[in-house]
Amino acid sequence: MNNRNFLVVRNLSFHAPNDDALLQDVSFELAENSILAIAGPNGAGKTTLLNLLCGASDLQHGEVWIEGRNLKHLSAKERARMIAVVSQQELPDGRLILRDYVALGQIPIQADRSAEEHAKELDRILELTGLAGLSNKQMAMLSGGERQRSHIARALAQNPSLLFLDEPTNHLDPDAKGQMLSLVASLDITVVMILHDLVMIPEFASHVALMKSARLTGFGPVKDILNSQQVRDTFGVDYLSFHHEGRIIPALDIRKTIQSK
């Protein structure tokens, strides 16, 4: 497949056991090495979409194609060689040494390289993610930002062509959020992530998918989709843009609502 069709999503729908629609008729195409941010209010269907795209949930209706291959036809082993996922439920044993934890990501590709080559690649990934100096620390001793980077490092150890991230900046302070997203933007692989921080999307993502009520309300390059009208229609808040030193700085105007007693 050519670059324009690296990730192809066709008519995805998903229903809960009680038949409530959790996702309705989602379709889009994403180019290789793009960074897609999925954003929407709570209950919009973001996590359902991510789980379907990475194979964590079985497809009910619709198709997902990755690098020209139908996700339904990929075995668990084949998925692990193409796709890496960092979820919000990453809870490694705190006694694990960071280097050993990251090395777990190499299990699906263990036969591809010699032990020496794997060790060198592990060194490279720890350096890339800024964790080389912490490699002998126990996971329990790491800060929240360091743990998030270790999860991404473990995912990168799989040598994936597609990386899924579920709210990678959750519970991080502003500086740690910037560092995390700068790392993601530097990876040179295709990334799909759920991101609640709308004002950070223009700086770190190439594409955005806006969702509301289980449907896609907008998809495309960030500059085309993330605008005042689209954000107000999706989130009910005002999206503002300010020019500063040659850059456009986005902001949200969230008005306080006073409820009568």
N, C-alpha and C positions, 0 to 999 in steps of 0.2 A: 504494500500500500504506500501511496505517496504521503508526504508530510501532512497534507491537509486532512488526512483520514486516519491519523494515528489512533485516536479514540473516537469510536462512532457509537452513538446511543440512539436507539430507534424505539419510539413508542413505549417507553417503560411505564408500567402501572403496577401498583402493589396494594393489596387489600389485607386488612387484619382479619383474624378468624371470625369476628362479628360482622365482617363485610364493610367496615369503615374504610374509605379510601385514604391510604397513607401516601400515595404517589399517583399522579394522574397524567398519562400521555406526555412523558418527558422525552424530548429528542434534541440532540446537538452533535456537533463534530468539533474535535479539538486537535490542533496541530502538535506535532512532536516538539518537545522542549518548552511547551507552553506551561504557564502557571495559572491554574484556574482556582479562583476563590468562590466558594458557594456561600451565599449569605441570605438570611431571611429571618423573620421573627420565630419565636418558639412555636413548635408544632407545624412548621412549614413543610417538613418532609426532607430536610437536609441530611440527617443521619440515615434515614431510609434509603435515600439516593446513594449515599456513599457506600453503604453496606451492599447494595445491589451491584454497584460498579466494581467493587473489589472482590466480590464473590462470597462475602460473609453471609449474605442471605440469598436463597435460591430465587432465580427469576421466575415470576409468575406469568407476566405478559411483557413482550418486547424483547429486544436483543441488545447485547453489548459486544462490540468488536474491538480488540486491542491488537495493534500491529497486524491487522488482517486476519486475526483468528477469533473465532466465536467463543466467548467466555464459557458458554454452556458446554463446549466440547473440550475444555482444558481440564486435565486432572489436577488434583491438589498439588502434586509435585511440579507440574508445569506452571501453575499459577505462582507458586513460590519462587520460581526462577524468573518470572517476569514482573511480579507485583510485590511491593512491600507496603505494610500498613502500620501506622502508629495510631492507636486508639486512645481514648481517655482512660481506659481500664488497664493501662500498663502498670502492673504492680510486681516487679521482680523481687525476689528474696533479697532483703537488705544486707545479707551477709555476703552476697556475690561481689567479687572484685569487678570493677567497671570494665576492665579489658576482657575478662571472661564473659561478662554479660554481652558486650558488643560482638564477641566472637561467635555467640550463638546464632547470629544472623548468617554465618557462613555455612551452616549445616546443609541447606538445600543445594549448595554449590561445592560441597566438600571435595567431590571427585574431579573438579575442573582444574585444580591447581595443586602444586606440591605444598607440603607444610610450610616450607620456607617462603613460597610465594604468598600463601595466605597470611603469614606473619607480617610480611612487608606491606601487604594491602591493609592489614589491620592498623599498622603504624600510620599509613597515609590517611586513613579515615579518622583516626583519633586526632591527628594533626589538623585535618580539614575542619573538624567540628570543635576545635579548641579544647580537646579533652586530654591531650597527650600528657600534660603535667598532673592529671588526676587518675591516670590509668590504673594505679595500684590502690586506689581508695575503694572502700566498700560502698555499695549503692546507698546504704542508709546514711552515709556521711555527706551526700551531695545535696546541694541546694535545689530548689524547684527548677530553676533554669538549667542547671547542670544535668538534672535527671532527664529533662525534656530533650536536651542535646544528645544524651546517651541513648534515648529511644530512637532518635533519628539516625545516630551512628549505627545502631544495631540493624536498622532497616537498610541502610546503605551497604552494610556488609553482605547483604544478599545480592548486591550488584543488580538492582532492579532497573527496568526501563520505565516503570510507572510507580510513583510514590503517592500513597493516600495518607492524609493527615486529618485527624478529627480534632479540631480546635487546638492547634499546637501552642497557642499563646494563652490558653486558659490558666488563670491564677498566677500569671507572671506580672511583674512590675513593668512600667513603660520601657525602661532601658533593656530589660531582658526580652521583652516582646520584639523590640527593634533588632536585637542581636539574633533572635530566633528566626525572624523573617528574612533578615539579611543572609543568614546561612541557607535557608530554603531557596532564596533567589539565586544563589551562587552555584547550585548543584548541577546545572546543565542536564537535567532530566525532566521528564514530564511530571508535573505535580498537580494533584487535585486535593484541595483542602477546604474544610469548613472554617470560616473566619468571621467572627462577630464584629471585629473592629473595622467598621466601614471606612474610617479615615485612613487606615493603613493599607487598604487594598490598592489604591493607585500607585503607591510607591513600590509595592512588592509583587503584584500580580499582573499578568498580561491580559487575562480574561476574567469575567465575572458572570456567575449565574445567580440571578435573584429569584427567590422562591417565596410563595405565599399560598396558604391553603392547599398544599400538596401539589401545586402546579408551578411550572417555570414561568415567571413573569417577564424575564429578560435574560438574554444570553448574547455575549459577544465581547469584543475588546473593551477594556475598562473605560476608555475615553468615550465610547459610544453608548454605554449602558448606564454607567454610574453618574446620573444627573439628577437635578432637583425633582423633576416630575416622577421619574422612576422610583426614586428613594421614597418620596412622599406616598406614592401609590402602594408601595410594598411595606414600608415601616411606619408611616404616619408621622414622620418627622421631617424637618427641613434640612436639606443638604446644601451647604454653602461652599464656595471656592474663593480663596484669597490669593492674590499674586504677591510673592515675596522673593526678592533676589533671584528673579528668573524662574522661580518654581511656582506651581499652583498648590496651595495648601488647603486641603479640604477640612471642613468642620461640620458638626451637627448642631442644629439649634433645637434643643429639646426643652419645650416650654413646660413649666410647672403647672399642673392642674390642681386646683383647689376644690376639694369636694365639700359640699355643704353638709352641715351636721343636722 
